[in-house]
Every structure is written in C-alpha cells, then in structure tokens.
Amino acid sequence: MILRDPVCGMPIDSEKVKLKAEVWGKLYFFCSENCMQSFLKGPRIAYFSMEIGIKNEIPTYSGGLGVLAGDTIYSAADLRLPLIAVTLVSRMGYVKQKITPDGEQLESPDEWNPLDFLKLLPSIASVQIEGRDVKIQAWLYEHQSPTGGVVPVFFLDTDLDENAQEDREITNYLYGGDDEYRLKQEIVLGIGGTRILKLLGFNVRKYHMNEGHSSLLTLELLKENTANAEKVRDLCVFTTHTPVEAGFDKFSYSLVQSLLGNDFPLDGFTQYGGEEKLNMTLLALNLSEFVNGVSSEHMEYSKRLFPGYYLRAITNGVHSYRWTCQYFRELYDKHIPGWANEPELLVRVSEIPEEEVWDAHVKAKGALMNFIKERNGIEMDTNVLTIGFARRSTEYKRATLIFSDIARLREINNLGKLQLIFSGKAHPRDTEGKVLIKQIYEYMSQLKNDVKIAYLENYDMDIGAKLTSGVDVWLNTPKPPLEASGTSGMKAAHNGVINFSVLDGWWAEGCIEGVTGWSIGPSPAESISEQERRRREIEDLYNKLKYLIIPSFYKERDEWITLMKNSVAKVAYYFNSYRMMLRYITSAYLI
C-alpha cells in the first residue's frame, strides 16, 4: 500500500519502509530519520479556537469563526504545516433550529457523541475552579490530507466521573450560559488546553489565539516563564475578529477571583487585561508579539479601537477544494489541473469555454432547487435570477434590507423575475436576530404571489455549500464597520457566483465594480450620517438590481458569464486559505 510521509509528502510503500512510529494509537511511516524526528519532536504551532467547524456532523461551530478554523486546519494539513488545534468538545453543540410556519425560531440542543468520530486519549490535565480540581480529558480527531499532511485536533472535555456535576457540564454548550459559565469554559480552553499539550509532550513554537476566548493561556505561559512577559509575547499570535468593543469578552474581577482564587495573582490580570474588568481581547493584545485583523478594513478600524498597538492585516480565506461544488471541481480538474493544491491557478479560468462554465452552474443550481423542493416543498425555477443570503441571524447583518421598499421590489420583479433564498440561526438569547427571521416569514407571506422566497432552517456547513454554489447572486448587507471580514462570498466566488455586497470586510478589497460584482452604498471611508448611509444603500441596492443585474442576467448572457469567470479568476484565486496560511507562516509563525 502506498502512503505518504506526513512531513515531506513523499510516497512510501508501507511494506518496504523501515522507519515508522505509533503516535496517538496510529502508525505513521517516514522516508527519513529527519522526517520522523521532525514529526515526533519538532516545533508545532498550537491553534486555539473556541469553535471549530471541521466536519458537518461534529456541530462544534456556530458560524464564520468556527468554519474559518476548520479551513485553517484543512489548509495546514494540505501544506503539511506542523499545526495542532485545541477546542472544546461542546457535546450539546450550538443550536438545532426549527422554525414554525409563522417564523418563530425554536431551539434544542444539537447533541452528538464524540465516540462516533473521535479517539479518547489517556492524558488528563486539571485546573482549579472555585477551589476544586477540575479534570480535563482530550478527544482526538486527526484531519489527514491527500498530500500526507496531518493536523491533530484536540477536543477538551470535562465530563468525567471524578468531576462535580456542575463541572462536568462546562464543556457541554457552545457559547451557552452566563458570564460564569463562559469564564469557566475559557479557563478550560486556555489554561487546560495549554496543560494538555504539555502532558502530550508537544514542543510548541507558537500559540495562535483565534479570537480572545483562549487568551487565559497567556497567564499560564507567564506562570511557566517566571512572569517574563517578553518570553510570552514571543510565543503568542493573536487574531482578532471582533470590530466593536462591546463584542469583547469581559469579566468582573470578583468573578475571576471567585473562580480562579489564588492560582493566578490578580496583578497579572490587571496589568495585562485591564484595570476595571478582565478584557480577554486586551489580555491577548498585551501578551502577543504578532496581532492581526482579518481584513484591511478591520485592521484600520481596530487600530482606532486600540491606539498604540501595532496591528497587521491578514485577510481571511476559504479552503478552495472544500467549498467548490462537485460540478466546478470537475470543470477545474479538466481545464486547470493542479488547482486544488495551487488555488492561484484559478486565474486561468478564462481559458474555459463559456458554455461549460454555464453548464456547471446550471447543474449546481438544479441541485439546490431540488434540495429546496425536498426540504421546503417550494418549486423554484432554474431559469429565474436567484439571490442567496445565508449567515448568522443577527441585527447588524441586516437580512431584511432587500425588503426595505416592497413596492419597488415588486416593480423590479416585474421587469425580471427574482427568487430569494435565506438561511441562518439566531443565538438563543439574540431576540433581535429572531425577530429578523420572523420578519422574513412575514415578507414571504406578503410577496407570495410575486416573489418566491425560501428559508432553509437549521443552517449548517452542508446547506452553506449548497447555497454558495447554487444561487446566481450572493447578497451581503452588513452595517459597516461590523463585518470584520466575512467568508461566505469567497465561497460563492469559487463557484462562479457573483457578489453583491456592502463595502465592508473582505469585499472592500475584492470588489472591482462591475467586474467582480457590485457594491451596495458608499465607501466606508465616507463620513456621513447612518441615516444617509442607509438611504444610499437602499437606493443603490434597488437601482443596481433594476438597471444592471436583471438586464445582464436575462439579456446579456455572455456578459454574465464573463462576470462569473471574473469572480473565480479575480476573487477565488486570491481569497483562499492557502494564501492566508502562507501569510501566517511568513509574518507570524516564523518570526
């Protein structure tokens, strides 16, 4: 049997190879002593994230942050990077969504069994919480790439018999509970995760915090390094995803002391995490050598939030092969061999005949229409211009902006038929997010004789993949500057779907007006009132639908396919996680 060396990717005949080692209960084969020692003892990048979307059946993600973490792991394995990942097991998942006929969101746990997918490791770490020893075990998921690269993902779990019942539940719910529950989770993730990696014998070169939830690991590193802050900074990389201070995790020091007691001196918290409250973002900022935002716009805005800190931008990307549908994979395989391992080759999409691009799109669109008919019983038409909008349902995403003027929407629909497809979950405590879903259902009722509208419940990665490949236009209407990056539009671009979005996050970099898609509203740099910005956004949205998008789709098919090709050649070739990871390697991991 031919295998690959996990370090260099060299093909190996398992029957003839002499160098092998059992790690985590699995046998690995190596082409050289150097590769074997590098795999067993070499320096690693430890990637910490509260949520990771590694597999649809493992519901330990809520949205973009977790899916990005999954794409990071996929790309690291493809590139054979020495990355290891740490997250929480979140046995009850995030939210299983059911929507009533009148648009009310009902939630239940999205329970899963780690035994179905993961291997339980024998190592057990412990942390002190409220004076109790809380034991932490780790489940292992190994993501292996066809290139031979492998990234182990460690899911931390406190559901052990030795723990008190309340401690056994710490790792049950993703983003569940109150501040006390959340801080307990962050103790387990940051401090417990660092201790687990030490018990497993890893030589960690850098600790990469994907958002501030894991930043308590910096205090554990201070403890290990005799309070030498410079040593700790040299070990830490921090990626912030939140563009507003209200979104940063903050905890009262009375709660911090109640949970952590004297295990960590309070002056360490106040010196690096803020005087009044423990600000997890500030803690990571103060104890990381490399700090980055996730788009150029987000970096600039974060600099205003945190004056005096040196922030850089590494714009997010998506894993090209993972988010390209079957029909476009086959198309790229035929005309652009090697694209899956070198996504920059997608720039050559202009060489593909137009009729083949359109045929692949029609097949993807048909697959989505069939899925909607099965799920919702709604018969949609592949010949009708179809607009998709799917993301977490929360107020700043403004899912209902397209319904701002129903009379104009009807008028536009009379010029060229429209179909709208929505999906997205609201957090159980996000009342405004739930109201948005209900409002969409009300608009569905108002427009039932004019515009076909479908809402796909229980949004997950599989539904996301179907939507971003099967619609014609991908709509995104966040309230600037609240979209730090966004990645769904990048997935759409990989499938020739055209973006129509507010100039925020990554789209401020990806939009070439009328070439890669269309913008909605003024530039974020324009200093105007929120009321005026919204007025111009609504005007732009309707005017471009009426005068550009509909005429192009229905009357200028060649022009439309050119836009589709541009979406691939000028967006997908760059906004992918290979490019993103190579930036992290050269800018953050090797310094």
C-alpha positions as CSV (number, residue, x, y, z in Angstrom):
1,M,0.0,0.0,0.0
2,I,1.3,3.5,-1.0
3,L,1.2,6.1,1.8
4,R,2.7,9.5,2.2
5,D,5.3,10.8,4.7
6,P,3.3,13.3,6.9
7,V,6.2,15.7,6.9
8,C,7.5,15.9,3.3
9,G,4.7,14.2,1.5
10,M,7.0,11.6,-0.1
11,P,5.1,8.5,-1.4
12,I,6.0,5.4,0.8
13,D,5.5,1.7,0.3
14,S,4.2,0.6,3.7
15,E,5.5,-3.0,3.1
16,K,9.1,-1.9,2.4
17,V,9.5,1.1,4.7
18,K,11.8,0.7,7.7
19,L,11.0,4.0,9.6
20,K,7.7,4.0,11.4
21,A,6.3,5.2,14.7
22,E,3.0,4.8,16.6
23,V,1.5,8.1,17.7
24,W,-1.9,8.5,19.3
25,G,-2.6,4.8,18.6
26,K,-1.9,5.2,14.9
27,L,1.0,4.0,12.8
28,Y,2.9,6.6,10.7
29,F,5.6,5.9,8.1
30,F,8.6,8.1,7.2
31,C,11.0,8.3,4.4
32,S,13.9,9.5,6.5
33,E,15.1,9.8,10.1
34,N,14.9,13.6,9.8
35,C,11.2,13.5,8.9
36,M,10.4,11.1,11.7
37,Q,12.2,13.2,14.3
38,S,10.6,16.3,13.0
39,F,7.1,14.7,13.3
40,L,7.8,13.3,16.8
41,K,9.7,16.2,18.4
42,G,9.7,19.1,16.0
43,P,8.2,22.5,17.0
44,R,4.5,23.0,16.5
45,I,2.0,25.8,16.1
46,A,-0.8,25.4,18.6
47,Y,-4.0,26.9,17.2
48,F,-6.6,27.6,19.9
49,S,-10.3,28.3,18.9
50,M,-13.4,28.1,21.0
51,E,-15.2,26.7,18.0
52,I,-14.0,24.6,15.0
53,G,-16.1,23.5,12.0
54,I,-14.1,20.5,11.0
55,K,-17.0,18.3,9.9
56,N,-20.7,18.9,9.4
57,E,-21.6,16.0,11.7
58,I,-19.5,17.5,14.5
59,P,-21.6,20.6,15.4
60,T,-18.9,22.4,17.4
61,Y,-19.2,25.6,15.5
62,S,-21.7,28.5,15.3
63,G,-20.7,30.3,12.2
64,G,-17.9,32.0,10.4
65,L,-15.3,31.9,13.2
66,G,-15.5,28.1,13.5
67,V,-15.7,27.4,9.8
68,L,-12.6,29.6,9.3
69,A,-10.9,27.5,11.9
70,G,-11.8,24.4,10.0
71,D,-10.5,25.8,6.8
72,T,-7.3,26.7,8.6
73,I,-6.9,23.1,9.7
74,Y,-7.6,21.8,6.2
75,S,-5.1,24.1,4.6
76,A,-2.4,23.4,7.2
77,A,-2.8,19.7,6.5
78,D,-2.6,20.2,2.8
79,L,0.5,22.3,3.2
80,R,2.0,19.8,5.7
81,L,2.4,22.5,8.3
82,P,3.2,21.4,11.9
83,L,-0.1,22.7,13.3
84,I,-2.1,21.2,16.2
85,A,-5.5,22.6,17.2
86,V,-7.3,22.9,20.5
87,T,-11.0,23.4,21.1
88,L,-13.9,22.4,23.3
89,V,-16.0,19.2,22.8
90,S,-19.3,21.1,23.1
91,R,-21.3,17.8,23.4
92,M,-24.6,19.6,23.1
93,G,-23.4,21.5,20.0
94,Y,-24.6,25.1,19.3
95,V,-28.3,25.2,18.4
96,K,-30.6,22.9,16.4
97,Q,-33.1,25.2,14.8
98,K,-36.8,24.6,14.0
99,I,-38.9,27.3,12.5
100,T,-42.7,27.4,12.9
101,P,-44.9,28.3,9.9
102,D,-45.2,31.9,11.2
103,G,-41.4,32.3,11.6
104,E,-40.8,31.6,15.3
105,Q,-37.4,30.0,15.9
106,L,-37.5,27.1,18.3
107,E,-34.2,25.8,19.7
108,S,-33.0,22.5,21.0
109,P,-29.5,21.0,21.7
110,D,-27.6,19.7,18.7
111,E,-26.3,16.7,20.6
112,W,-23.6,14.5,19.2
113,N,-21.4,11.6,20.6
114,P,-17.6,12.1,20.4
115,L,-17.2,8.3,20.3
116,D,-18.7,8.3,16.8
117,F,-15.8,10.4,15.4
118,L,-13.0,10.8,17.9
119,K,-10.5,8.8,19.9
120,L,-10.3,9.4,23.7
121,L,-6.7,10.0,24.9
122,P,-5.5,8.7,28.3
123,S,-3.8,12.0,29.4
124,I,-5.8,14.0,31.9
125,A,-5.0,17.6,32.9
126,S,-6.6,19.6,35.7
127,V,-7.4,23.2,36.5
128,Q,-8.6,24.9,39.7
129,I,-12.1,26.3,39.5
130,E,-13.7,27.6,42.7
131,G,-11.1,25.7,44.7
132,R,-12.0,22.4,43.1
133,D,-9.7,20.3,40.9
134,V,-11.5,20.1,37.6
135,K,-10.2,17.2,35.4
136,I,-9.9,17.6,31.7
137,Q,-9.6,14.9,29.1
138,A,-9.0,15.2,25.4
139,W,-10.6,13.6,22.4
140,L,-8.5,13.4,19.2
141,Y,-9.6,14.0,15.7
142,E,-7.0,13.7,13.0
143,H,-7.5,15.5,9.8
144,Q,-5.4,13.9,7.1
145,S,-4.8,15.5,3.7
146,P,-4.3,13.6,0.4
147,T,-0.8,15.3,0.4
148,G,0.1,13.3,3.5
149,G,-0.1,16.1,6.0
150,V,-2.0,15.6,9.2
151,V,-3.3,18.0,11.8
152,P,-4.5,16.6,15.2
153,V,-7.4,18.4,16.7
154,F,-7.9,18.1,20.5
155,F,-11.4,18.5,21.8
156,L,-11.3,19.2,25.6
157,D,-13.9,17.6,27.8
158,T,-14.8,17.9,31.5
159,D,-17.5,15.2,31.5
160,L,-15.5,12.9,33.8
161,D,-16.8,10.9,36.7
162,E,-14.2,12.5,39.0
163,N,-15.7,16.0,38.5
164,A,-18.6,17.5,40.3
165,Q,-21.8,17.6,38.2
166,E,-21.6,21.4,37.5
167,D,-18.0,20.9,36.3
168,R,-18.9,18.0,34.1
169,E,-21.2,20.4,32.2
170,I,-18.6,23.1,31.5
171,T,-17.8,21.8,28.0
172,N,-21.4,21.0,27.1
173,Y,-22.7,24.0,25.3
174,L,-21.0,26.2,22.7
175,Y,-21.5,29.9,23.9
176,G,-24.1,28.8,26.4
177,G,-24.9,30.1,29.9
178,D,-24.0,33.2,31.7
179,D,-20.7,35.0,32.3
180,E,-19.7,32.5,35.0
181,Y,-20.3,29.6,32.6
182,R,-18.4,31.3,29.8
183,L,-15.4,32.1,32.0
184,K,-15.2,28.5,33.2
185,Q,-15.1,27.4,29.5
186,E,-12.4,29.9,28.8
187,I,-10.3,28.6,31.8
188,V,-10.7,25.1,30.4
189,L,-9.8,26.2,26.9
190,G,-6.8,28.5,27.6
191,I,-5.3,27.1,30.8
192,G,-6.5,23.5,30.5
193,G,-5.6,23.3,26.8
194,T,-2.0,24.5,27.4
195,R,-1.6,21.9,30.1
196,I,-3.0,19.1,27.9
197,L,-0.5,19.9,25.2
198,K,2.3,19.9,27.7
199,L,1.2,16.4,29.0
200,L,1.1,15.1,25.5
201,G,4.7,16.2,25.1
202,F,4.4,18.7,22.3
203,N,7.2,21.2,21.6
204,V,5.1,24.4,21.0
205,R,6.8,27.1,19.0
206,K,3.8,29.5,18.8
207,Y,0.4,29.7,20.4
208,H,-2.1,31.2,18.0
209,M,-5.3,32.5,19.6
210,N,-8.2,32.6,17.2
211,E,-10.2,35.4,18.9
212,G,-9.8,36.2,22.6
213,H,-11.7,33.3,24.1
214,S,-8.4,31.3,24.7
215,S,-6.3,34.3,25.9
216,L,-6.0,32.9,29.5
217,L,-3.3,30.7,28.0
218,T,-1.0,33.8,28.2
219,L,-1.3,33.7,32.0
220,E,-0.4,30.0,32.1
221,L,2.6,30.8,29.9
222,L,3.6,33.7,32.3
223,K,3.5,31.2,35.1
224,E,5.7,28.8,33.2
225,N,8.2,31.5,32.2
226,T,8.6,33.2,35.7
227,A,6.4,36.1,34.7
228,N,8.7,37.1,31.8
229,A,6.3,38.9,29.6
230,E,8.7,39.2,26.7
231,K,9.2,35.5,26.5
232,V,5.4,35.1,26.5
233,R,4.9,37.7,23.8
234,D,7.5,35.9,21.6
235,L,5.3,32.7,21.9
236,C,1.9,34.3,21.1
237,V,0.0,35.2,18.0
238,F,-3.4,36.8,18.3
239,T,-6.1,37.2,15.6
240,T,-9.0,39.4,16.5
241,H,-12.3,39.0,14.6
242,T,-14.5,41.5,16.5
243,P,-14.7,45.1,15.2
244,V,-16.6,46.6,18.2
245,E,-15.5,46.8,21.8
246,A,-18.9,45.7,23.0
247,G,-18.3,42.3,21.5
248,F,-15.1,41.6,23.5
249,D,-15.4,39.1,26.4
250,K,-15.2,41.0,29.7
251,F,-15.4,39.6,33.2
252,S,-15.6,41.2,36.6
253,Y,-12.5,40.7,38.8
254,S,-14.8,39.5,41.6
255,L,-15.9,36.7,39.3
256,V,-12.3,36.0,38.2
257,Q,-11.1,35.7,41.8
258,S,-14.1,33.6,42.7
259,L,-13.3,31.1,40.0
260,L,-9.5,31.1,39.9
261,G,-8.8,32.0,43.5
262,N,-5.0,32.5,44.2
263,D,-3.9,30.2,41.4
264,F,-3.0,33.3,39.3
265,P,-2.1,36.6,41.0
266,L,-4.7,39.4,40.4
267,D,-2.0,41.9,39.5
268,G,-1.2,39.8,36.4
269,F,-4.8,40.2,35.3
270,T,-5.0,43.9,35.9
271,Q,-1.5,44.6,34.4
272,Y,-2.4,43.0,31.1
273,G,-6.1,42.6,31.0
274,G,-7.4,45.9,32.1
275,E,-7.9,47.8,35.4
276,E,-11.7,47.6,35.8
277,K,-12.6,44.3,34.2
278,L,-10.7,41.4,32.7
279,N,-10.9,42.1,29.0
280,M,-9.9,39.0,27.1
281,T,-9.0,40.9,23.9
282,L,-6.8,43.3,25.8
283,L,-5.1,40.4,27.6
284,A,-4.2,38.8,24.2
285,L,-3.2,42.2,22.7
286,N,-0.8,42.9,25.6
287,L,0.9,39.5,25.6
288,S,1.2,38.8,21.8
289,E,4.1,39.8,19.6
290,F,2.0,39.4,16.4
291,V,-1.6,40.8,16.3
292,N,-3.7,40.9,13.2
293,G,-7.1,41.8,12.0
294,V,-8.9,39.7,9.3
295,S,-9.2,42.3,6.5
296,S,-7.6,45.6,5.7
297,E,-10.8,47.5,6.8
298,H,-10.9,45.6,10.0
299,M,-7.3,46.3,10.8
300,E,-7.8,50.0,10.3
301,Y,-10.9,50.1,12.5
302,S,-9.1,48.0,15.2
303,K,-6.3,50.5,15.2
304,R,-8.8,53.2,16.2
305,L,-10.2,50.9,18.9
306,F,-6.7,50.1,20.2
307,P,-4.5,53.1,19.7
308,G,-0.8,52.4,20.3
309,Y,-0.9,48.8,19.3
310,Y,0.8,47.5,16.2
311,L,-1.8,45.6,14.2
312,R,-1.4,44.0,10.8
313,A,-4.0,42.6,8.3
314,I,-4.2,39.0,7.1
315,T,-7.4,38.8,5.2
316,N,-9.3,35.6,5.7
317,G,-9.7,33.0,3.0
318,V,-11.6,29.8,2.4
319,H,-10.4,26.3,1.6
320,S,-10.8,26.1,-2.2
321,Y,-11.5,22.4,-2.7
322,R,-13.7,22.1,0.4
323,W,-16.0,24.9,-0.8
324,T,-16.1,24.2,-4.5
325,C,-19.1,22.1,-5.6
326,Q,-18.8,18.9,-7.5
327,Y,-19.6,20.4,-10.9
328,F,-17.0,23.2,-10.7
329,R,-14.4,20.7,-9.2
330,E,-14.9,18.6,-12.3
331,L,-14.6,21.7,-14.6
332,Y,-11.4,22.9,-12.9
333,D,-9.9,19.4,-12.9
334,K,-10.5,19.2,-16.7
335,H,-9.1,22.6,-17.6
336,I,-6.8,23.7,-14.7
337,P,-5.0,20.6,-13.4
338,G,-3.4,21.2,-10.0
339,W,-5.8,23.9,-9.0
340,A,-6.8,22.1,-5.7
341,N,-3.2,22.3,-4.4
342,E,-2.5,25.7,-6.1
343,P,-5.7,27.8,-6.0
344,E,-3.8,30.7,-7.6
345,L,-4.1,28.7,-10.8
346,L,-7.8,29.6,-10.9
347,V,-6.7,32.8,-12.5
348,R,-6.6,30.7,-15.7
349,V,-10.4,30.3,-15.7
350,S,-10.7,32.5,-18.8
351,E,-9.4,29.5,-20.8
352,I,-12.6,27.5,-20.0
353,P,-15.3,27.7,-22.7
354,E,-18.3,29.8,-21.6
355,E,-20.8,27.0,-22.3
356,E,-19.0,24.7,-19.9
357,V,-19.0,27.3,-17.1
358,W,-22.7,27.9,-17.6
359,D,-23.4,24.2,-17.7
360,A,-21.6,23.6,-14.4
361,H,-23.6,26.5,-12.8
362,V,-26.9,25.2,-14.1
363,K,-26.2,21.8,-12.6
364,A,-25.3,23.3,-9.2
365,K,-28.4,25.5,-9.3
366,G,-30.5,22.5,-10.2
367,A,-29.1,20.6,-7.2
368,L,-30.1,23.5,-4.9
369,M,-33.6,23.7,-6.4
370,N,-34.1,20.0,-5.8
371,F,-32.9,20.3,-2.2
372,I,-35.3,23.2,-1.5
373,K,-38.2,21.2,-3.0
374,E,-37.3,18.2,-0.8
375,R,-36.8,20.4,2.4
376,N,-39.5,23.1,2.0
377,G,-41.8,21.8,-0.7
378,I,-41.2,25.0,-2.7
379,E,-40.8,24.6,-6.5
380,M,-38.2,27.1,-7.7
381,D,-37.2,27.7,-11.3
382,T,-33.6,27.3,-12.5
383,N,-34.3,29.9,-15.2
384,V,-35.1,32.7,-12.7
385,L,-32.5,35.0,-11.2
386,T,-31.8,33.6,-7.7
387,I,-30.3,35.6,-4.9
388,G,-28.9,34.0,-1.8
389,F,-28.4,35.3,1.7
390,A,-27.3,33.0,4.5
391,R,-25.4,33.8,7.7
392,R,-26.0,34.1,11.4
393,S,-29.2,35.9,12.0
394,T,-28.3,39.0,14.0
395,E,-29.2,42.7,13.7
396,Y,-26.1,44.1,12.1
397,K,-26.2,41.6,9.2
398,R,-29.5,43.2,8.1
399,A,-31.1,40.3,6.4
400,T,-34.2,42.3,5.6
401,L,-32.6,45.2,3.9
402,I,-33.8,44.0,0.5
403,F,-37.4,44.3,1.7
404,S,-37.0,48.0,2.7
405,D,-39.4,49.1,-0.1
406,I,-41.8,46.3,-1.0
407,A,-43.4,48.4,-3.8
408,R,-40.0,48.9,-5.6
409,L,-39.1,45.2,-5.1
410,R,-42.4,44.2,-6.8
411,E,-41.7,46.7,-9.6
412,I,-38.2,45.3,-10.2
413,N,-39.6,41.7,-10.1
414,N,-42.0,42.7,-12.9
415,L,-39.0,43.7,-15.1
416,G,-37.2,40.4,-14.4
417,K,-38.3,37.6,-12.1
418,L,-36.5,37.2,-8.8
419,Q,-36.2,34.3,-6.3
420,L,-34.8,34.7,-2.8
421,I,-33.3,32.1,-0.6
422,F,-32.4,32.7,3.1
423,S,-30.9,30.7,5.9
424,G,-29.4,31.3,9.3
425,K,-29.7,30.7,13.0
426,A,-30.2,33.3,15.7
427,H,-28.4,32.8,19.0
428,P,-31.0,31.7,21.6
429,R,-30.5,35.0,23.5
430,D,-30.5,37.2,20.4
431,T,-34.0,38.5,20.4
432,E,-33.4,40.9,17.5
433,G,-32.0,38.1,15.4
434,K,-35.1,36.0,16.0
435,V,-37.3,39.0,15.0
436,L,-35.4,39.2,11.7
437,I,-36.3,35.6,10.9
438,K,-40.0,36.3,11.8
439,Q,-40.0,39.4,9.6
440,I,-38.6,37.4,6.6
441,Y,-41.5,35.0,7.0
442,E,-43.9,38.0,7.1
443,Y,-42.4,39.3,3.8
444,M,-42.7,35.7,2.3
445,S,-46.4,36.0,3.0
446,Q,-46.8,39.5,1.6
447,L,-44.9,38.6,-1.6
448,K,-46.2,35.0,-2.1
449,N,-48.0,36.0,-5.3
450,D,-45.0,37.8,-6.7
451,V,-41.6,36.6,-5.5
452,K,-40.7,33.0,-4.5
453,I,-38.9,33.1,-1.2
454,A,-37.5,30.1,0.8
455,Y,-36.0,30.0,4.3
456,L,-33.9,26.9,4.9
457,E,-33.9,26.0,8.6
458,N,-31.1,24.6,10.7
459,Y,-28.3,26.3,8.7
460,D,-25.1,24.3,8.7
461,M,-22.0,23.8,6.5
462,D,-23.7,21.5,4.1
463,I,-26.5,23.9,3.5
464,G,-24.0,26.7,3.2
465,A,-22.1,24.8,0.5
466,K,-25.3,24.2,-1.5
467,L,-26.3,27.8,-1.3
468,T,-23.0,29.4,-2.2
469,S,-22.7,27.2,-5.3
470,G,-26.4,27.1,-6.4
471,V,-27.5,30.8,-6.4
472,D,-26.8,33.4,-9.1
473,V,-26.0,36.3,-6.8
474,W,-24.7,36.3,-3.3
475,L,-26.1,39.2,-1.2
476,N,-24.4,40.6,1.8
477,T,-25.7,43.7,3.6
478,P,-23.9,44.2,6.9
479,K,-23.9,47.5,8.8
480,P,-20.3,48.9,8.3
481,P,-17.9,48.5,10.0
482,L,-19.3,45.5,11.8
483,E,-18.3,42.9,9.2
484,A,-14.7,42.2,10.2
485,S,-14.2,40.0,7.2
486,G,-16.9,37.6,6.1
487,T,-16.1,34.5,4.1
488,S,-19.4,33.3,2.5
489,G,-18.9,35.5,-0.5
490,M,-15.5,33.9,-1.1
491,K,-17.1,30.5,-1.2
492,A,-19.6,31.8,-3.7
493,A,-16.8,33.2,-5.9
494,H,-15.2,29.7,-6.1
495,N,-18.4,28.5,-7.8
496,G,-18.7,31.4,-10.2
497,V,-21.5,33.1,-8.1
498,I,-21.4,36.9,-8.3
499,N,-21.2,39.0,-5.1
500,F,-23.5,41.9,-4.5
501,S,-22.4,43.4,-1.2
502,V,-22.0,46.4,1.1
503,L,-18.3,47.6,1.0
504,D,-17.3,46.2,4.4
505,G,-14.8,43.4,5.5
506,W,-13.1,41.5,2.7
507,W,-15.4,42.8,-0.1
508,A,-13.8,46.3,0.2
509,E,-10.7,44.5,-1.1
510,G,-12.4,42.1,-3.5
511,C,-14.8,44.4,-5.2
512,I,-13.9,45.8,-8.7
513,E,-17.2,47.5,-9.5
514,G,-18.9,45.8,-12.5
515,V,-16.0,43.4,-12.9
516,T,-16.0,41.1,-9.9
517,G,-19.5,42.0,-8.8
518,W,-21.3,45.1,-7.4
519,S,-21.1,47.2,-4.3
520,I,-24.0,48.5,-2.3
521,G,-23.9,52.0,-1.0
522,P,-21.0,54.4,-0.3
523,S,-17.4,53.6,0.7
524,P,-16.8,53.1,4.5
525,A,-14.4,56.0,4.3
526,E,-17.2,58.5,3.5
527,S,-18.1,60.4,6.7
528,I,-21.9,60.6,6.5
529,S,-24.7,60.0,8.9
530,E,-26.0,56.5,9.5
531,Q,-29.4,57.6,8.2
532,E,-27.9,58.9,4.9
533,R,-25.7,55.8,4.5
534,R,-28.8,53.6,4.8
535,R,-30.7,55.7,2.3
536,R,-27.9,55.5,-0.2
537,E,-27.5,51.7,0.4
538,I,-31.2,51.1,-0.3
539,E,-31.2,53.3,-3.4
540,D,-28.1,51.5,-4.7
541,L,-29.4,48.1,-4.0
542,Y,-32.6,48.6,-6.0
543,N,-31.0,50.6,-8.8
544,K,-28.3,48.0,-9.4
545,L,-30.9,45.2,-9.3
546,K,-33.1,47.1,-11.8
547,Y,-30.6,48.6,-14.2
548,L,-27.5,46.3,-14.1
549,I,-28.2,42.8,-12.6
550,I,-31.5,41.9,-14.1
551,P,-30.8,43.1,-17.6
552,S,-27.4,41.4,-17.6
553,F,-28.7,38.1,-16.3
554,Y,-31.7,37.9,-18.7
555,K,-30.4,39.7,-21.8
556,E,-26.6,39.6,-21.8
557,R,-25.7,36.0,-21.0
558,D,-22.1,36.4,-22.4
559,E,-21.6,39.4,-20.2
560,W,-23.0,37.5,-17.2
561,I,-20.6,34.5,-17.7
562,T,-17.7,37.0,-18.0
563,L,-18.7,38.3,-14.6
564,M,-18.8,34.6,-13.3
565,K,-15.3,34.0,-14.7
566,N,-14.0,37.2,-13.1
567,S,-15.5,36.1,-9.8
568,V,-13.3,33.0,-10.0
569,A,-10.2,34.5,-11.6
570,K,-10.0,37.7,-9.6
571,V,-11.6,36.7,-6.3
572,A,-11.3,33.0,-5.7
573,Y,-7.7,32.8,-6.8
574,Y,-6.7,35.2,-4.0
575,F,-9.3,34.9,-1.2
576,N,-8.4,31.4,-0.2
577,S,-6.9,29.9,2.9
578,Y,-3.7,28.7,1.2
579,R,-2.8,32.4,0.7
580,M,-3.9,33.2,4.2
581,M,-1.8,30.4,5.8
582,L,1.3,31.3,3.8
583,R,0.9,34.9,5.2
584,Y,0.7,33.5,8.8
585,I,3.8,31.3,8.2
586,T,5.9,34.2,6.9
587,S,4.6,37.0,9.0
588,A,3.6,35.4,12.3
589,Y,4.9,31.8,12.8
590,L,8.5,32.2,11.7
591,I,9.3,35.4,13.5
